């Protein structure tokens, strides 16, 4: 009796606080989430929830977690790494398959529709049955295989020091064959001392570069060229302010 009286007293307050919380939402967003409970033997349906985006993370998975933690704890879905690696939160969002942890919430006047992956049996709500997927995955055997397979019941493979340090002999032989290094015109004889870099080697000869640079003349040229021996050009105020008459005429 006492417990019943306490619940009856608390119920109206809870409802009132929920209404105040809804009305105080700064950025409400509706989500239409697929619901199906096999224990109740009822048809699946889309249930709408309204979330305040100001108090929610940016991802679809954040919205689902907020619904489960604060609105409806019966909502069921898979999640694990939150890094787009495991694929646990794969689902159909607004008609496109994706990972809820990688898809941003795009605010819209329409509810964001979230359903389980298509073409799969549904265990509950957003949880698909992956039995067939794992059977297919096992059938193609997408993993590395050893040439010498251990017998059934043998111990695990232990990695030896030779396994940890790869044999790079073939790599270095190929690298040596293409000779990807600078070559001198005067090759030293076998057994001679190392090449020592002189000051001339450190400062390259740019004569040819400057000759080519001068030949193309990549600089502004004046219409009135000064005579040889004249003083340098001094920039006047008119030179500093370009005449934009033609530009404005074309713009107009």
N, C-alpha and C positions, 0 to 999 in steps of 0.2 A: 504493500500500500504506500509506504513512504517513497519507494523508488518511483512508483507510478505518479505520485504527486509532484515529485521533483521534475520528472520528464515533462509533465503537463505545464509546469511553470516555465521551463526553459524553452519549449517549442515556439511560442509566439515571438520571443526575443530573437531566436535564431532566424526565423523567417524575416523579421523586420530588418535585421542586420544584412541579410542577403539582398533585400531590395535596395537598401541604402548603398551597398557595395556596387550593385549593377548601375544605379543612377549616377554614381560618382566616377564611372569609367571615363578616362580621358581619351582613349583611343580604342573603342570596341571593335572586335572583328569576329564574325560568325564562322564556325567550322561545322560542316556536315560530315559526321563520322559514321562509317559503316558499323553496325552493331548486329551481332548474331551470337546467340547462346544455344548450343546444341542440347543442353540439359532441359531447356524449356520447350523444345520442339516447336519454336515459333519461326515465322518467316523473318528473314533479315530486313533491316530498315536503316534509314539514315537518321541519326539523332543530331540535333543542332545544339552547339555549345557556344557561348559568347565569352571571349577572353579579352582582357585589357592588354593591348600590346605594349603599353608603357611599363607594365610590370612583368613582362614576359621576355624571354630571350628571342633572338632574331630568327631562329630556325623552326621548321615545322615540328621537329622532335621536341623542342622546348615547349611548344603549345600543347602537344600531347601529354608531356610530363606534367604540365600545369593543370590540365583537365583531370588527370588521374589523381594528382596530389591534393587538389583544392576543390574540385567540383564533383567528379564521379569516380570513386575508387574501383568500380567494377570494370572500367575500360581496360581492355587487354591488348597489348602489343609487345613486339620484341625490340630490344635495344641492347647495345653492348659497348662498343668502343667509342662512339661519338666522333670518330676520325675518318669515316668513309672507307674503312678497311674491311671490317668483318661482314658487312652487308646485312646485318640482322634487321635493321629498320627499313628494309626495302618494302615499298608499298606504292600504290597508285594514287597520285596527287593531282587533282584537276585533270584527269584523263591521261597523265603521263607517268610512266614508271620511273622511280628514282629513290634515292636514299633520303629519309626524313632529316638526317643529321647534316646533310649538305645543301638542302633546298631552303632558301630564304622564304619567310612569310611575305607575300606580296599583298598588301592591303587592298581590299576590294569591297564594293557594295554587296556583291554576291557572296554567299558562304563558300569557303574553301572546302572542296569535297575531297575526302580522304577515304580510300577503299583498299582492301588487301590486293595483293598481286593477282592479276587476271590469270585464267586458265589453271588455277590451283584449287584444290579442296581447302576449305576454311575450317580450322580447328575451333577458333573463337575470335570474334571481332576482327582485328587486323592481323591475326596470326595465321599464315598459310601452312598447309601440310607439305613439308619438304621431303617426304619419304621418296617420292618418285625422282626428285632432283638428285638426291644423294645416291640413288641406285644408278642413275645415268652417269653421275660423276665417277662412281666406282668402276663402271663398265669401261670407260675410256682410259682409266689409270693415268691421270696427268701428273706423274711424279718421276723423279730420276730413278733409274733402275741399274743395279750392279750386274756385271757380267757373271761374277761368281756369287750365286744366291746361297745364303746359309740354309742349313737344314732346319726343319721344324723343331722347335724346342731349344735351339742354340741361343747363346747369349747375344746381347746387343753388339753391334759393330763398334769397336773402339777406334778412335782416330789416332793414327800413329804420327810421329814427327814428320815422316815423309809425306803423309797425306796433307799435313798443314802447310808444308813448304812446297809449292808447285815446281815442277821441272821446267825451267825456262830456256833450256838449250835450243829447242827449235825456234823459239821466238827470237833469241839473240842471233841465230844463224841467218834468219830471214832479215833481221834488222841490219846485219853486217852486209848482206848481199845487195841491198838497195843503196847503201852508203849515204845516209841522209845527213851529211855534214859538209862544211866548207872545205874546199880542196885548194891547196897551194899549187902555183905553177911550178915552183922549184921544190920538188919532193926530196926530203932528206933521205940519205942512205940508211939502211938498216943498221942499228947500233949507234947512230948519231945521238947527240944530246937533244933535249926537248927544244921546241921552238920558243924563243923569248920574244915577247911583243915589244917592239921599239916604239918610240914616240911617233914616228911616221905611220906605224900601223894603227895607233890609237886615234889619230886625226885623219879622217878620210879626205881624199882629194875631190873637192866639189867643183873643179873648174868646168867639167863637162855639164854639170847640172846648171850652173849659172849661165853658161853659154846658151843652153836650151831655153832657160827662163827668160833671158834677154831677147831671144829671137821671137818669142811669141808676144812680148811686150804686154803683160797682163796688168796694165795700170791705166788710170784715167789720162786722157790726152786733151790738151787745150787746143782750141782752134787757132789762137794766136801764139805761135811758138816763139820763145825769146831767142835772141841772137846769142851766139857763142860768146861767153865772157860777161853777159849781163848778170845783174844781181838775181838772187832767188826770188821766186814769186811770193808776194805777201798777200795773205787772204784778207780781202776787204769785207765790209759788213754785207755788201750785196752778194758776195760769194757764199757767205754763211747762211743767208736766207734764200732758198731756191725759189724760182719763179714757178708758181703752181697754176698759172692761168690756163695752160693747155689741159692740165689734169682736171680742173674744175669744169672746163667746157665739155670735156668728154663725159664727166660724171653727170653733168646736167642734161 
